[in-house]
Amino acid sequence: MSIKAMDFSLRINPSICFTQNPPKPSSKLRFLTVRCSLPLTSDDAATGLAERPWKVADARLVLEDGSIWKAKSFGASGTQVGEVVFNTSLTGYQEILTDPSYAGQFVLMTNPHIGNTGVNFDDEESRQCFLAGLVIRSLSITTSNWRCAETLGDYLAERNIMGIFSNLLTLMLSCNVPDDVDTRAITRRLRQDGSLIG
């Protein structure tokens, strides 16, 4: 059995890392190296590891103007075609999901953090989801609302609605994929050129 090792180097300033009132940055920096070793099988697959709580880029949004945006998927799996529109609401993503005016459309949310309040059945506009897909920047897998009945990803999967995102938010982790879906850039494009088929 072979071992694959990876090194991660971080440059930190210890005087500002763990204090409540951080002082002004100084030039005293330390390098911290973390070494991770994984036992591998003969086909170079890691053994004994739990699945990561986040996905790598496994989806993409292709717009009719030829632009392609890499992303991670949540909710249902598959391929869908629809008109891409954006919504600037700061709250109310569950109402948007169940709003009949978005039937057959991909709704891009301009608010960067979606899913942090979870889903409850009192906030639905109707008894079903009408949109074809949801495009967001950051998906929260931790919920904070006392009325939460399930997570946004589980809610969409049960209703066969696809979603894509670029960042996953947990209490202490935010992971990015290079060349990920940039909701700000797509919103500017939709605002200038009008809605596009995706």
C-alpha positions as CSV (number, residue, x, y, z in Angstrom):
1,M,0.0,0.0,0.0
2,S,1.4,3.4,-1.0
3,I,1.1,6.7,0.7
4,K,0.2,10.0,-1.1
5,A,1.2,13.2,0.8
6,M,0.2,16.8,0.2
7,D,1.6,19.9,1.9
8,F,-0.3,23.1,2.5
9,S,1.5,26.2,3.5
10,L,-0.2,29.1,5.3
11,R,1.3,32.5,6.1
12,I,-0.1,33.8,9.3
13,N,0.4,36.6,11.7
14,P,0.1,35.0,15.2
15,S,-0.5,38.3,16.9
16,I,-3.8,38.8,15.1
17,C,-5.1,35.3,14.7
18,F,-6.8,34.5,18.1
19,T,-7.5,37.9,19.7
20,Q,-10.8,39.7,20.0
21,N,-9.4,43.1,19.1
22,P,-6.7,42.5,16.6
23,P,-3.7,44.9,16.5
24,K,-2.5,46.6,13.4
25,P,-0.8,44.2,11.0
26,S,3.0,43.8,11.6
27,S,5.7,42.4,9.5
28,K,6.2,39.4,11.8
29,L,4.7,36.5,9.8
30,R,5.0,32.8,10.4
31,F,4.6,29.9,8.0
32,L,2.6,27.0,9.0
33,T,2.8,23.7,7.0
34,V,0.2,21.0,7.3
35,R,1.1,17.6,6.0
36,C,-1.7,15.2,5.0
37,S,-1.0,11.6,4.3
38,L,-3.5,9.2,2.7
39,P,-3.1,5.5,2.4
40,L,-3.7,4.4,-1.2
41,T,-4.8,1.2,-2.8
42,S,-3.1,-0.3,-5.9
43,D,-5.2,1.9,-8.2
44,D,-4.3,5.1,-6.3
45,A,-7.7,5.5,-4.6
46,A,-7.7,6.7,-1.0
47,T,-8.9,4.1,1.5
48,G,-10.9,4.6,4.6
49,L,-12.0,8.2,3.9
50,A,-15.4,9.7,4.4
51,E,-16.9,11.6,1.6
52,R,-16.2,15.3,1.5
53,P,-19.1,17.5,2.7
54,W,-18.6,19.7,-0.5
55,K,-18.5,18.9,-4.2
56,V,-15.9,19.6,-6.8
57,A,-17.0,21.3,-10.0
58,D,-19.5,18.8,-11.5
59,A,-21.9,21.1,-13.3
60,R,-21.9,24.0,-15.7
61,L,-24.2,26.7,-16.9
62,V,-23.9,27.3,-20.6
63,L,-25.5,30.5,-21.9
64,E,-26.7,31.1,-25.5
65,D,-24.0,33.7,-25.9
66,G,-21.4,30.9,-25.7
67,S,-20.2,31.6,-22.2
68,I,-19.6,28.5,-20.0
69,W,-19.6,28.8,-16.1
70,K,-18.3,25.9,-14.0
71,A,-20.1,25.1,-10.8
72,K,-21.1,22.5,-8.3
73,S,-24.5,21.0,-8.2
74,F,-27.1,20.5,-5.5
75,G,-30.7,19.4,-5.5
76,A,-31.7,17.2,-8.4
77,S,-29.4,15.8,-11.1
78,G,-29.8,16.1,-14.9
79,T,-29.8,18.5,-17.8
80,Q,-32.3,21.4,-18.1
81,V,-32.9,24.2,-20.6
82,G,-34.5,27.4,-19.6
83,E,-34.5,31.2,-19.7
84,V,-31.9,32.6,-17.2
85,V,-33.2,35.6,-15.1
86,F,-32.0,37.2,-11.9
87,N,-33.7,38.2,-8.7
88,T,-32.3,40.9,-6.3
89,S,-34.2,39.9,-3.2
90,L,-32.2,39.8,0.0
91,T,-34.6,37.2,1.6
92,G,-37.4,35.0,0.5
93,Y,-35.7,32.4,-1.7
94,Q,-38.4,29.8,-0.7
95,E,-41.1,32.1,-2.0
96,I,-39.2,32.6,-5.2
97,L,-38.9,28.8,-5.7
98,T,-42.7,28.4,-5.4
99,D,-43.7,31.5,-7.4
100,P,-45.6,30.6,-10.6
101,S,-44.2,33.7,-12.4
102,Y,-40.8,31.9,-12.6
103,A,-42.2,28.8,-14.4
104,G,-39.6,27.1,-16.6
105,Q,-36.8,29.7,-15.7
106,F,-33.4,29.5,-14.1
107,V,-33.4,32.1,-11.3
108,L,-30.0,33.6,-10.4
109,M,-30.0,35.0,-6.9
110,T,-27.9,38.2,-6.5
111,N,-27.8,37.8,-2.7
112,P,-24.5,35.9,-2.2
113,H,-25.6,33.6,0.7
114,I,-28.6,31.3,0.2
115,G,-29.9,28.4,2.3
116,N,-28.9,29.7,5.7
117,T,-32.5,29.7,7.0
118,G,-33.4,26.4,5.5
119,V,-36.9,25.6,4.3
120,N,-40.2,25.5,6.1
121,F,-43.6,24.8,4.7
122,D,-45.2,28.0,6.0
123,D,-43.3,30.2,3.5
124,E,-44.4,28.6,0.3
125,E,-46.3,30.6,-2.3
126,S,-47.9,27.5,-3.8
127,R,-47.8,23.7,-3.4
128,Q,-45.1,23.1,-6.0
129,C,-41.9,24.6,-7.3
130,F,-42.2,26.1,-10.7
131,L,-38.7,27.2,-11.7
132,A,-36.4,25.0,-13.8
133,G,-33.3,25.7,-11.7
134,L,-31.6,27.9,-9.1
135,V,-28.2,29.6,-9.6
136,I,-26.5,30.9,-6.5
137,R,-23.1,32.0,-5.3
138,S,-22.8,30.4,-1.9
139,L,-24.8,27.5,-0.5
140,S,-25.1,27.2,3.3
141,I,-25.3,23.7,4.6
142,T,-26.0,24.9,8.1
143,T,-29.4,26.3,8.9
144,S,-30.2,28.8,11.6
145,N,-34.0,29.3,11.6
146,W,-36.0,27.6,14.4
147,R,-38.8,26.9,11.8
148,C,-36.5,25.0,9.5
149,A,-37.9,21.6,8.4
150,E,-35.1,20.7,5.9
151,T,-32.2,22.0,4.0
152,L,-32.5,23.8,0.7
153,G,-30.6,21.0,-1.2
154,D,-32.9,18.3,0.2
155,Y,-36.0,20.4,-0.6
156,L,-34.9,20.9,-4.2
157,A,-34.0,17.2,-4.7
158,E,-37.4,16.0,-3.5
159,R,-39.1,18.4,-6.0
160,N,-36.7,17.5,-8.9
161,I,-35.3,21.0,-9.2
162,M,-31.6,21.5,-10.1
163,G,-29.4,24.0,-8.5
164,I,-25.8,25.2,-9.0
165,F,-23.4,27.1,-6.8
166,S,-19.8,28.2,-6.6
167,N,-19.1,28.3,-2.8
168,L,-20.2,26.1,0.1
169,L,-20.6,27.8,3.4
170,T,-20.2,26.0,6.7
171,L,-19.4,27.4,10.1
172,M,-15.7,27.7,9.3
173,L,-15.2,26.6,5.7
174,S,-15.6,28.3,2.4
175,C,-14.3,26.5,-0.6
176,N,-13.9,27.8,-4.1
177,V,-13.5,26.3,-7.5
178,P,-11.3,28.2,-10.0
179,D,-13.3,29.7,-12.9
180,D,-16.5,29.1,-10.9
181,V,-20.0,30.5,-11.6
182,D,-19.7,34.3,-11.1
183,T,-23.2,35.5,-10.2
184,R,-22.2,39.1,-10.4
185,A,-20.8,38.8,-13.9
186,I,-23.8,36.9,-15.1
187,T,-26.2,39.4,-13.6
188,R,-24.4,42.3,-15.4
189,R,-24.6,40.3,-18.6
190,L,-28.3,39.7,-18.2
191,R,-29.0,43.3,-17.2
192,Q,-27.2,44.6,-20.4
193,D,-28.2,42.0,-22.9
194,G,-31.6,40.8,-21.5
195,S,-32.4,37.3,-20.3
196,L,-30.6,34.5,-22.1
197,I,-31.4,30.8,-22.6
198,G,-29.2,28.5,-20.6
